Amino acid sequence: MLPPGQPARLARTECHDIRGADGRLRRVFLHVPEGPAPEGGWPSLWMTDGNAVVGTAVEALRVRALWPEGSNVGPGVLVALGYPVEAPYDHLLRARDLSPPPGRLYPPFTEGGPEVRTGGADAFAEFIEAQVMPFVAARVPLDRARRTLFGHSFGGLFALHTLFTRPHAFRNWVAASPSIFWEEGALLTAFERFRAAPPPGLDAVVHLSAGEWEGAELAPFRRAAADAEARRAEQARARTLEAAREMAGALAATPGLAPRFEVFAGETHMSVLPVAVGRAVDLAFALSR
């Protein structure tokens, strides 16, 4: 029996801090299932915003893998990419790591804080491929042909940018509520290059999604709020639901890609996160496609 007040821990999950080429630490949460790895290694799900999603992902995977006949999900490895902070997000580093180039300089989030730099998605993708992937591979055997990348919001933006610039880094891609609108659609530059010269040898699912209340209409609980009109205008500018649907349609013409689009009923931009994480688990660890 544990003593009272013992800190709770995530099952079979450890964290490691890795210093990137920029000198900053990022935190890698690594969940490895019990038992020997299958021949060829474990499938893996790689996730941005690791602090915010790792708990949900670990338990979603463990529960589904307990009953594969009812879930079509088997065990696998989770790699959640986050930061050495207690909060769910490090907003400053997140803004830089997950946004496509060229990026911009913005005022500080808080008075007296550092300016906010965006546009570091290529450097972050290089950090993942050059440093994190070898680090994880040295600790657990992975199936290179069954790697899935998940991201939500800015993370969804990062997932799409990485698909367009490093299409063979992962097998499958999950972009939940992707911020395609960001910086006047900077993502679309990479998309147009990708569409003009599709890389050979792709065989990937690209799952795009958004919550029901990420389109033109506010969620019912927001409609009477004092800032309802401002929120409605912001959602109209972002067009998160519509842009994700349009991107899925545009990707349908790319050889080797199987785009899917899903609307999660009753969900907003933030409430959609655990639902989207569950869907990423379903895709990454599916026993049959």
N, C-alpha and C positions, 0 to 999 in steps of 0.2 A: 504494500500500500504506500502511495506517495505521501509525503508530509504535506500538511495544509499549505496552500499558497505556492506550491511548486509551479514554475513557469510551464505553460503548455508548449508543446513542440509539434512541428509538422513531421509526420511519420516518414522515415527513411529519406529525409531531406537535409542537406547541409548547404552552407554558403561559403563562398570564397571571394575575396576582394582581389581584383586584378587591375594593375596599373596600365593604362593605355599609353600610346605614343605621345599623347598630349600631357602626360604626367598626372592625370586625374584617375582616381579609383572608380571602378564600377563593381557592383556586387553581382555575383552569379549564384543563383539558387539552383541546386542540382538535386533532383529526385530520381532515385534508382529503385526499381522494383525488386522484390525478393526473388531468389532463385537464379539459376544460370541463364545467361543470355541465349537466345535462339541462335541457330547457325546463321551467320551473316550479321549478327548484332541486333540490338534493339532499335525499333522505330523511335523517333524523338520528335518532341514538340518544343520549338524555341519561341519564346514569348518576350515581347517588349513590356515595359512598365512592370518589371518583375515583382517589386514590392507589393504592388496593388493586386496582382493576379495569382501569385504562386499558391496561396492558401486555397483559393477556389479551385485552381487547376488540379492540385494534388488530390483533394478529396473527390472531385468529380471523376478523375481517372480511377482512383482506388475503388469507388463505389461501382462504377460501370464494369471494371475489369473483374469484379467478384462474380458477375453473372454474365459472361460473354454471350450465352445463348439468348439472353433478352436484350442485350445492348449492342451486339456486334463490335464490342471493344475489348481489346486485349491489353496486357500490360506494356509499359514502355517507359522511356526516360523523358523527364521534363527539364528544360533548361530555361530558367526565367532570368532575364537580363534586367538588373535594376541598379540601385545606387546604395552606398553605405549610409543610409539615413533611416530614422524610425518612421518617418511619414510615408504614406503610400507613393508619393512622387517627389523627386527632386526637380522642381519646375524649371530651374535655370538650365541644368544639363539636359533635361528632357527636350526642351525647346531647340537646343542645338543639335543633339544627337539624332533626332527623328525627322527633321525637316530637310527637304531637298535643297541643293545649291541652286542659285548662288547665295541665298540668304540675305538677311538684313540686320541692322542694329536697331534695337528698340530701347525705350526708356526702362529703368529698373522696375522690377515687380513691386519693390518696397522702397520707401524713401531712404536714400543713402546706400542702397544696395548696388550691385554691379549692373552694368548694362546687359541687355539680353541679346545674345548673338544667335542667329539661326543659320541653317544651311549646312549642317555637319553630317548629313545622312551617309555620304560616301565614306567619310572617315570612320563612322560608327560601324558600317557594314564591313570595312576592312578590319577593324578591331575584332569583330565577331569571327570572320574567316581566318585571320592570321594568328589570333591569340586565343580566343575562347574555344573554337572548335578543336585545335590541337590539345588544349588543356583538358577538355572533357574527354576526348578520345583516348588520352593517356590513362584515364580512370575507369572508363566503362566502354565496352565495344558497342559501336553504333552502326546501323545500316545506313550507309550514305545515300542509298536510293529511297529511303523513307524518312526524310527530314521535312518537317512542316514549319513554316514561320507564321506566327499570329501577332497581330497588332490591332489596337483599338484607338480610334481618334487619330492623334498624331502617329501612334503606332501603326494604324491602318495605312496612313499616308506613307510611312517608312516601308511597310511591306510591299506596297505597290511600286514605290520607287526602286526598291531592291529587285523586284521581279523584272522591271524594265532595264535595269543596268547590270544585274548579275543573275540572269535567269536560271542558271544551273546551280546556284548556291543551295537551293532548297527544291524539294520535289513538289510540294503543295504550298498554297498561300492562302491565308485567311485575313481579310481586311474588314474589320468591323467598324462601322460608322467612320470611314476614312475621311480625313479633312482634305478632300480633293481641291477645295476652293482656296487653300492657303496660299497667300502671296500671289494672288491673281492667277492661280492655277500653275505654279512653277512646275508641278509634277508633269504637266502635259508635254513639256519639252522632251523629257525622257520617253514618255509614252509615244510620241510621234516618231522618234528614232526607232523605237522598238517595233512599232507597227510597220514602218517602212522597210525594215530588214529583219523579219522574224528569225530568231536563232533556230538552228536545226536541232532535232533530237529532243524536243520538249514532249512530255507526257504528264501534264499537271492539271490538278483541280485548282481553280481560283475561286474561292468562296467570298463573295461580298455581301454585306448585310447592313441593315440600319433598323432602328426602332421605329415603330409606327408614328411616334410623335417627334420625328426629326425632319418632317417635311413642312408644308405650309401651315399646318394646324398645330396649335399648342396643345399639350396634354391638358385634360380637363381641370386638374388641380391648379394649373398655372393661369387659366383664363381670366380669373378675377383678381390677379395680383396687380399691385400698383405699377409694376414695370412690364405688364403684359404686352403693350404695343412695342416696346423696345425689344423684348424677347422675340416677338413675332417677326420684326424686321431683321433681327440677327439670323434667325432660322431661314428666312427667305434669302438672305445673302449667302449663307453657307450651302443651302440646297443639299444637305448631306444625304438624305434618302434618294432624291432624284439623281444626284451625281453618281452615287454608287450603282443605281440601276442602269444608268447610261453607260457607265464604264463596263459593267458586265456585258451589255449588249455589244459594245465596241470590241471587246476581247473575243467575242464569239467567232470572229473571222480569222483569228490567229491559229495557224496549224499547231496541233499538239496541246492546245489549252482547252479545258472544259470549264468554262465559267458558270458559276451558279449565283443567283441572287435571292436573298431571303429577307422578308420583313418580319420583325419580331413584334407581335401584337402587344399593345399596351405599354411599350417601353420608350423611355426617353434616351437622350445621349448618354447619361450616366447609368441609369438603371439597366441598360441593355448589357452592361459588361459581363455579369456572371452568366447570362444566357449565351452570349457570344463565346465565352470561354468554354462552356459545355459543348458548343457546336465544334469548336476547334479540336477538342479532345475526341469527339466522334470521328472527325475526318483523319486526324493524325494516327489514330490507333485502331482504325477500322480493320476488322478481320477479312472483310470482303468489300470491294468498292461497288 
